[in-house]
């Protein structure tokens, strides 16, 4: 039990540090779905960190990537997580409400792609 809690704390801390590094450097975060005339969305480090924490709470594991997207006028934080069961997941969090929108196993997309070929 203590080991599990320690792993979760380490995972959350690592996820927060990764998210903060991405925001601070300005590298790797882009808002998709915007035209050339649209203004770029700005997301604070606190919002990114909160979104990563929410995603890891929904699907515990280690953070692999963080990406921002604009979907239907909402800023969505996509957090890719390698879960404790060894499977990869993508957790979408609405940045404005800090609520999980979707949890999807990354294998689901790969299977669909294989069927098309």
LUMBADREN-952291 format. One record per atom (N, C-alpha, C): atom name; x, y, z negated; residue in one letter. Coordinates in Angstrom, 2 decimals. Atoms other than C-alpha are relative to their C-alpha. Example, Ala and Ser with C-alpha at 12.3 -4.5 7.8 and 13.67 -1.06 7.14 Angstrom:
(r N,(0.89,-1.19,0.00),a)
(r CA,(12.30,-4.50,-7.80),a)
(r C,(0.90,1.20,0.00),a)
(r N,(-0.82,-1.19,0.06),s)
(r CA,(13.67,-1.06,-7.14),s)
(r C,(-0.77,1.09,-0.73),s)
END
This chain:
(r N,(0.83,-1.19,0.00),x)
(r CA,(0.00,0.00,0.00),x)
(r C,(0.87,1.25,0.00),x)
(r N,(-0.88,-1.16,0.08),x)
(r CA,(2.77,2.40,-0.94),x)
(r C,(0.78,0.16,1.30),x)
(r N,(-0.73,-0.04,-1.27),x)
(r CA,(4.72,1.46,2.22),x)
(r C,(-0.88,0.59,1.09),x)
(r N,(0.94,-0.50,-1.00),x)
(r CA,(1.62,2.16,4.36),x)
(r C,(-0.19,1.50,-0.15),x)
(r N,(0.19,-1.44,0.26),x)
(r CA,(1.10,5.55,2.73),x)
(r C,(1.26,0.77,0.39),x)
(r N,(-1.27,-0.64,-0.37),x)
(r CA,(4.78,6.40,3.18),x)
(r C,(0.12,0.09,1.52),x)
(r N,(-0.05,-0.01,-1.47),x)
(r CA,(4.60,5.41,6.86),x)
(r C,(-0.93,1.05,0.58),x)
(r N,(0.96,-0.99,-0.48),x)
(r CA,(1.51,7.58,7.34),x)
(r C,(0.54,1.42,-0.20),x)
(r N,(-0.55,-1.33,0.28),x)
(r CA,(3.19,10.58,5.70),x)
(r C,(1.15,0.30,0.96),x)
(r N,(-1.12,-0.17,-0.94),x)
(r CA,(6.32,10.08,7.82),x)
(r C,(-0.55,0.27,1.40),x)
(r N,(0.60,-0.18,-1.32),x)
(r CA,(4.15,9.77,10.95),x)
(r C,(-0.62,1.37,0.14),x)
(r N,(0.61,-1.33,-0.04),x)
(r CA,(2.17,12.92,10.12),x)
(r C,(1.06,1.10,0.06),x)
(r N,(-1.07,-1.00,0.01),x)
(r CA,(5.33,14.86,9.36),x)
(r C,(0.69,0.05,1.36),x)
(r N,(-0.64,0.04,-1.31),x)
(r CA,(6.97,13.70,12.58),x)
(r C,(-0.89,0.62,1.06),x)
(r N,(0.95,-0.56,-0.96),x)
(r CA,(3.85,14.56,14.57),x)
(r C,(-0.07,1.51,-0.09),x)
(r N,(0.05,-1.45,0.20),x)
(r CA,(3.69,18.03,13.08),x)
(r C,(1.27,0.68,0.50),x)
(r N,(-1.26,-0.58,-0.46),x)
(r CA,(7.35,18.66,13.77),x)
(r C,(0.09,0.00,1.53),x)
(r N,(0.00,0.07,-1.46),x)
(r CA,(6.98,17.51,17.38),x)
(r C,(-0.91,1.08,0.57),x)
(r N,(0.95,-1.01,-0.49),x)
(r CA,(3.92,19.71,17.88),x)
(r C,(0.57,1.40,-0.18),x)
(r N,(-0.58,-1.31,0.26),x)
(r CA,(5.66,22.68,16.31),x)
(r C,(1.15,0.30,0.95),x)
(r N,(-1.12,-0.19,-0.92),x)
(r CA,(8.77,22.17,18.43),x)
(r C,(-0.50,0.33,1.41),x)
(r N,(0.56,-0.25,-1.33),x)
(r CA,(6.64,22.07,21.57),x)
(r C,(-0.54,1.42,0.09),x)
(r N,(0.58,-1.34,-0.01),x)
(r CA,(4.79,25.25,20.65),x)
(r C,(1.08,1.06,-0.04),x)
(r N,(-1.05,-1.00,0.14),x)
(r CA,(7.91,27.13,19.59),x)
(r C,(0.81,0.14,1.28),x)
(r N,(-0.82,-0.07,-1.20),x)
(r CA,(9.85,26.23,22.70),x)
(r C,(-0.81,0.43,1.22),x)
(r N,(0.83,-0.35,-1.14),x)
(r CA,(6.89,26.85,24.98),x)
(r C,(0.11,-1.01,1.14),x)
(r N,(-0.21,1.03,-1.02),x)
(r CA,(7.84,23.68,26.86),x)
(r C,(-0.99,-1.12,-0.20),x)
(r N,(0.85,1.18,0.08),x)
(r CA,(5.40,20.92,27.65),x)
(r C,(-1.46,0.28,-0.26),x)
(r N,(1.41,-0.31,0.19),x)
(r CA,(2.18,22.71,26.81),x)
(r C,(-0.46,0.83,1.17),x)
(r N,(0.58,-0.75,-1.10),x)
(r CA,(0.11,23.79,29.70),x)
(r C,(-1.51,-0.15,-0.10),x)
(r N,(1.45,0.07,-0.02),x)
(r CA,(-3.53,24.56,30.09),x)
(r C,(-0.39,-0.23,1.44),x)
(r N,(0.37,0.36,-1.35),x)
(r CA,(-4.91,22.81,33.12),x)
(r C,(-1.42,0.46,0.30),x)
(r N,(1.35,-0.34,-0.40),x)
(r CA,(-8.00,23.66,35.10),x)
(r C,(-0.23,1.49,0.11),x)
(r N,(0.16,-1.43,-0.11),x)
(r CA,(-7.35,27.36,35.30),x)
(r C,(0.48,0.46,1.37),x)
(r N,(-0.39,-0.58,-1.28),x)
(r CA,(-7.22,29.29,38.55),x)
(r C,(1.06,1.05,-0.19),x)
(r N,(-1.08,-0.98,0.05),x)
(r CA,(-4.56,31.82,39.43),x)
(r C,(-0.45,1.29,-0.67),x)
(r N,(0.48,-1.26,0.57),x)
(r CA,(-6.78,34.71,38.29),x)
(r C,(-0.42,-0.14,-1.45),x)
(r N,(0.40,0.21,1.39),x)
(r CA,(-7.73,33.12,34.95),x)
(r C,(1.15,0.37,-0.93),x)
(r N,(-1.04,-0.30,0.97),x)
(r CA,(-5.91,34.23,31.85),x)
(r C,(0.43,-1.28,-0.67),x)
(r N,(-0.53,1.20,0.65),x)
(r CA,(-3.71,31.71,30.10),x)
(r C,(-0.46,-0.02,-1.45),x)
(r N,(0.44,0.17,1.38),x)
(r CA,(-4.99,30.34,26.82),x)
(r C,(1.21,-0.03,-0.91),x)
(r N,(-1.05,0.03,1.01),x)
(r CA,(-2.86,30.90,23.77),x)
(r C,(-0.50,-0.81,-1.18),x)
(r N,(0.36,0.85,1.12),x)
(r CA,(-2.91,28.30,21.04),x)
(r C,(1.06,0.17,-1.06),x)
(r N,(-0.97,-0.23,1.07),x)
(r CA,(-1.32,28.99,17.69),x)
(r C,(0.61,-1.32,-0.47),x)
(r N,(-0.67,1.18,0.55),x)
(r CA,(1.11,26.59,16.06),x)
(r C,(-0.87,-0.68,-1.04),x)
(r N,(0.87,0.56,1.01),x)
(r CA,(-1.36,26.13,13.21),x)
(r C,(-1.11,-0.84,0.63),x)
(r N,(1.04,0.75,-0.68),x)
(r CA,(-4.07,25.01,15.66),x)
(r C,(0.54,-1.31,0.57),x)
(r N,(-0.61,1.22,-0.55),x)
(r CA,(-1.73,22.53,17.34),x)
(r C,(0.26,-1.00,-1.12),x)
(r N,(-0.30,0.88,1.13),x)
(r CA,(-0.59,21.11,14.00),x)
(r C,(-1.27,-0.59,-0.57),x)
(r N,(1.27,0.50,0.52),x)
(r CA,(-4.18,20.83,12.77),x)
(r C,(-0.59,-1.05,0.94),x)
(r N,(0.51,0.96,-0.98),x)
(r CA,(-5.18,19.05,16.00),x)
(r C,(0.77,-1.31,-0.06),x)
(r N,(-0.82,1.21,0.10),x)
(r CA,(-2.27,16.61,15.69),x)
(r C,(-0.36,-0.76,-1.27),x)
(r N,(0.38,0.66,1.25),x)
(r CA,(-3.18,15.88,12.07),x)
(r C,(-1.35,-0.69,0.12),x)
(r N,(1.33,0.58,-0.20),x)
(r CA,(-6.81,15.27,13.04),x)
(r C,(0.10,-1.25,0.85),x)
(r N,(-0.15,1.15,-0.90),x)
(r CA,(-5.76,12.93,15.86),x)
(r C,(0.64,-1.18,-0.73),x)
(r N,(-0.70,1.08,0.72),x)
(r CA,(-3.39,10.93,13.63),x)
(r C,(-0.89,-0.57,-1.11),x)
(r N,(0.94,0.51,1.01),x)
(r CA,(-6.08,10.68,10.94),x)
(r C,(-1.01,-0.95,0.66),x)
(r N,(0.96,0.84,-0.73),x)
(r CA,(-8.43,9.20,13.57),x)
(r C,(0.65,-1.31,0.48),x)
(r N,(-0.72,1.17,-0.52),x)
(r CA,(-5.81,6.79,14.96),x)
(r C,(1.43,0.06,-0.55),x)
(r N,(-1.32,-0.08,0.61),x)
(r CA,(-2.81,6.39,12.60),x)
(r C,(1.09,-0.62,0.87),x)
(r N,(-1.15,0.48,-0.75),x)
(r CA,(0.57,5.95,14.24),x)
(r C,(0.99,1.12,0.23),x)
(r N,(-1.02,-0.99,-0.33),x)
(r CA,(3.47,7.85,15.76),x)
(r C,(-0.39,0.78,1.24),x)
(r N,(0.35,-0.88,-1.11),x)
(r CA,(2.94,10.81,18.07),x)
(r C,(1.04,-0.14,1.11),x)
(r N,(-0.88,0.14,-1.17),x)
(r CA,(4.37,10.29,21.57),x)
(r C,(0.00,1.26,0.86),x)
(r N,(0.10,-1.20,-0.84),x)
(r CA,(3.13,13.44,23.34),x)
(r C,(-1.19,0.83,-0.44),x)
(r N,(1.09,-0.93,0.27),x)
(r CA,(0.93,16.49,22.90),x)
(r C,(-0.17,0.86,1.24),x)
(r N,(0.27,-0.79,-1.20),x)
(r CA,(-0.75,18.27,25.79),x)
(r C,(-1.31,0.76,-0.20),x)
(r N,(1.21,-0.80,0.06),x)
(r CA,(-3.32,21.05,26.03),x)
(r C,(-0.66,0.03,1.36),x)
(r N,(0.76,-0.08,-1.23),x)
(r CA,(-6.08,21.10,28.62),x)
(r C,(-1.22,0.88,-0.23),x)
(r N,(1.25,-0.75,0.04),x)
(r CA,(-9.03,23.30,29.44),x)
(r C,(-1.04,-0.86,0.70),x)
(r N,(1.06,0.84,-0.55),x)
(r CA,(-12.13,21.14,29.94),x)
(r C,(-1.33,0.66,-0.31),x)
(r N,(1.33,-0.59,0.20),x)
(r CA,(-15.50,22.74,30.46),x)
(r C,(0.02,1.24,-0.86),x)
(r N,(-0.11,-1.22,0.77),x)
(r CA,(-14.34,26.00,28.95),x)
(r C,(0.52,-0.19,-1.42),x)
(r N,(-0.53,0.27,1.34),x)
(r CA,(-12.97,24.30,25.82),x)
(r C,(1.48,-0.35,0.11),x)
(r N,(-1.41,0.39,0.07),x)
(r CA,(-9.33,23.99,24.88),x)
(r C,(0.07,-1.32,-0.76),x)
(r N,(-0.09,1.35,0.55),x)
(r CA,(-8.60,20.33,24.23),x)
(r C,(1.47,-0.34,-0.23),x)
(r N,(-1.34,0.48,0.32),x)
(r CA,(-5.51,18.97,22.51),x)
(r C,(-0.01,-1.52,0.17),x)
(r N,(-0.13,1.44,-0.22),x)
(r CA,(-4.61,15.52,23.86),x)
(r C,(1.26,-0.48,-0.72),x)
(r N,(-1.12,0.53,0.77),x)
(r CA,(-2.42,13.58,21.46),x)
(r C,(0.16,-1.46,0.36),x)
(r N,(-0.28,1.40,-0.32),x)
(r CA,(-0.82,10.36,22.66),x)
(r C,(0.71,-0.61,-1.19),x)
(r N,(-0.46,0.62,1.24),x)
(r CA,(-0.21,8.00,19.77),x)
(r C,(0.34,-1.46,0.24),x)
(r N,(-0.34,1.41,0.05),x)
(r CA,(1.59,4.70,19.42),x)
(r C,(-0.46,-0.48,-1.37),x)
(r N,(0.63,0.42,1.26),x)
(r CA,(-0.60,3.05,16.78),x)
(r C,(0.82,-1.07,-0.69),x)
(r N,(-0.71,0.99,0.81),x)
(r CA,(0.58,0.75,14.03),x)
(r C,(-0.18,-1.41,0.54),x)
(r N,(0.22,1.32,-0.59),x)
(r CA,(-0.88,-2.19,15.97),x)
(r C,(0.80,-0.19,1.30),x)
(r N,(-0.85,0.09,-1.18),x)
(r CA,(1.57,-1.47,18.82),x)
(r C,(-0.67,0.48,1.29),x)
(r N,(0.72,-0.48,-1.18),x)
(r CA,(-1.10,-0.16,21.22),x)
(r C,(0.09,1.52,0.11),x)
(r N,(-0.06,-1.43,-0.25),x)
(r CA,(-1.02,3.28,22.82),x)
(r C,(-1.41,0.55,0.16),x)
(r N,(1.31,-0.65,-0.06),x)
(r CA,(-3.98,5.64,22.45),x)
(r C,(0.16,1.47,0.37),x)
(r N,(0.09,-1.43,-0.25),x)
(r CA,(-4.96,9.09,23.65),x)
(r C,(-1.20,0.51,-0.79),x)
(r N,(1.05,-0.57,0.83),x)
(r CA,(-6.95,11.11,21.14),x)
(r C,(-0.19,1.45,0.43),x)
(r N,(0.33,-1.37,-0.40),x)
(r CA,(-8.71,14.28,22.35),x)
(r C,(-0.67,0.72,-1.16),x)
(r N,(0.53,-0.81,1.10),x)
(r CA,(-9.38,16.99,19.77),x)
(r C,(-0.38,1.37,0.55),x)
(r N,(0.43,-1.35,-0.36),x)
(r CA,(-11.41,20.16,20.36),x)
(r C,(0.73,0.97,-0.92),x)
(r N,(-0.84,-0.89,0.80),x)
(r CA,(-9.02,22.89,19.21),x)
(r C,(-0.85,0.97,-0.83),x)
(r N,(0.84,-0.98,0.70),x)
(r CA,(-11.81,25.33,18.25),x)
(r C,(-0.68,-0.58,-1.24),x)
(r N,(0.73,0.61,1.11),x)
(r CA,(-13.70,22.90,15.99),x)
(r C,(0.86,-0.96,-0.80),x)
(r N,(-0.91,0.98,0.60),x)
(r CA,(-10.79,20.57,15.14),x)
(r C,(-0.71,-1.33,-0.25),x)
(r N,(0.71,1.28,0.09),x)
(r CA,(-13.04,17.57,15.76),x)
(r C,(0.43,-0.90,1.15),x)
(r N,(-0.36,0.99,-1.01),x)
(r CA,(-12.18,14.38,17.63),x)
(r C,(-1.14,-0.11,1.01),x)
(r N,(0.97,0.14,-1.08),x)
(r CA,(-13.94,14.23,20.99),x)
(r C,(-0.01,-1.43,0.52),x)
(r N,(-0.10,1.33,-0.59),x)
(r CA,(-12.64,10.90,22.24),x)
(r C,(1.29,-0.68,-0.45),x)
(r N,(-1.17,0.84,0.25),x)
(r CA,(-10.27,8.07,21.32),x)
(r C,(-0.03,-1.06,1.09),x)
(r N,(-0.03,0.93,-1.13),x)
(r CA,(-9.19,6.02,24.31),x)
(r C,(1.32,-0.76,0.01),x)
(r N,(-1.21,0.80,-0.14),x)
(r CA,(-6.75,3.15,24.60),x)
(r C,(0.59,0.30,1.36),x)
(r N,(-0.63,-0.34,-1.28),x)
(r CA,(-4.23,4.04,27.30),x)
(r C,(-0.06,-1.15,0.99),x)
(r N,(0.10,1.16,-0.89),x)
(r CA,(-4.48,0.51,28.69),x)
(r C,(-1.27,0.04,0.84),x)
(r N,(1.26,-0.09,-0.75),x)
(r CA,(-8.08,1.29,29.78),x)
(r C,(0.21,0.65,1.35),x)
(r N,(-0.27,-0.70,-1.27),x)
(r CA,(-6.83,3.71,32.43),x)
(r C,(0.84,-0.85,0.93),x)
(r N,(-0.89,0.83,-0.81),x)
(r CA,(-4.11,1.32,33.61),x)
(r C,(-0.77,-1.12,0.69),x)
(r N,(0.79,1.07,-0.59),x)
(r CA,(-6.62,-1.48,34.18),x)
(r C,(-0.83,0.50,1.15),x)
(r N,(0.80,-0.57,-1.08),x)
(r CA,(-8.83,0.79,36.28),x)
(r C,(0.86,0.26,1.22),x)
(r N,(-0.91,-0.29,-1.11),x)
(r CA,(-5.84,1.83,38.38),x)
(r C,(0.39,-1.28,0.72),x)
(r N,(-0.39,1.27,-0.62),x)
(r CA,(-4.88,-1.81,38.96),x)
(r C,(-1.11,-0.55,0.87),x)
(r N,(1.13,0.50,-0.77),x)
(r CA,(-8.37,-2.65,40.22),x)
(r C,(-0.15,0.69,1.34),x)
(r N,(0.14,-0.77,-1.23),x)
(r CA,(-8.20,0.05,42.88),x)
(r C,(0.97,-0.44,1.07),x)
(r N,(-1.01,0.39,-0.99),x)
(r CA,(-5.08,-1.36,44.58),x)
(r C,(-0.28,-1.34,0.59),x)
END
